[in-house]
Amino acid sequence: MTLRTLSRRRAVALVAVPLAAALTLTACGGSDSGDEGSTPSSSSSAAPAGDWVTTDCATIAPPATANQPPADSIVEGEVAVTTAAGVAPTVGIEAAAGNVTSLVNVDIAEGAGEAVQAGAEVTVEYCGIGMVSKAIFDSSWARGSSITFPLAGVIAGWQEGLPGMKPGGRRLLIIPADMAYGDNPPAGSGIEAGESLLFVVDLISSP
């Protein structure tokens, strides 16, 4: 299964740097654009063995292995996200998943009301995970505080990935490195050079 085709199905019961600072850095480039999809990437931080690697966004902790995606989740290609907006999600990533070459943008829960406009100010809860390392590098849920910022001041993957989202919704973003931090991620962030980033974002409001 790859991110070339994002067929939706429901899964049945079967040490961080705050992004508040890191998001304001502009994308540094470093990942060439190419065909849409995911390609495994070699990494010094190899993911644990197993079919799936899961992370609980309520706490910043090492990922765990599992033989199936999290219960009560929506599976999109190689990623699964639990559906209950407003509650810290659990994220599953297939162990073989790697970097992507184009932005993946999927509503896990749609929300309601006026959609976010390009450049608008938003208040969100979010969780960020490296696609190669499978490790969580930041979570507002773990810190116990949402964040408010203008989209015009953040990485390109957020600028392009959040417009159209509605309050109360949950969105999955998988961002190629050239729309995030390229080969120059923030020092101490835990993000690898050239790594694609996965975010789960819950939109609280957009004034």
LINSUL-V641826 format. One record per run of one state. SS is the DSSP state (helix for helix, strand for strand, loop for the rest). FROM is the first residue (numbers start at 1). LEN is the number of residues. If there is no record, write none. Layout:
ss=SS from=FROM len=LEN
ss=SS from=FROM len=LEN
This chain:
ss=loop from=1 len=7
ss=strand from=8 len=4
ss=loop from=12 len=7
ss=helix from=19 len=4
ss=loop from=23 len=15
ss=strand from=38 len=2
ss=loop from=40 len=12
ss=strand from=52 len=5
ss=loop from=57 len=7
ss=strand from=64 len=3
ss=loop from=67 len=6
ss=strand from=73 len=4
ss=loop from=77 len=2
ss=strand from=79 len=4
ss=loop from=83 len=7
ss=strand from=90 len=5
ss=loop from=95 len=4
ss=strand from=99 len=2
ss=loop from=101 len=3
ss=strand from=104 len=6
ss=loop from=110 len=5
ss=strand from=115 len=1
ss=loop from=116 len=5
ss=strand from=121 len=10
ss=loop from=131 len=5
ss=strand from=136 len=4
ss=helix from=140 len=4
ss=loop from=144 len=3
ss=strand from=147 len=4
ss=helix from=151 len=3
ss=loop from=154 len=2
ss=helix from=156 len=6
ss=loop from=162 len=4
ss=strand from=166 len=1
ss=loop from=167 len=3
ss=strand from=170 len=6
ss=loop from=176 len=1
ss=helix from=177 len=3
ss=loop from=180 len=17
ss=strand from=197 len=9
ss=loop from=206 len=2
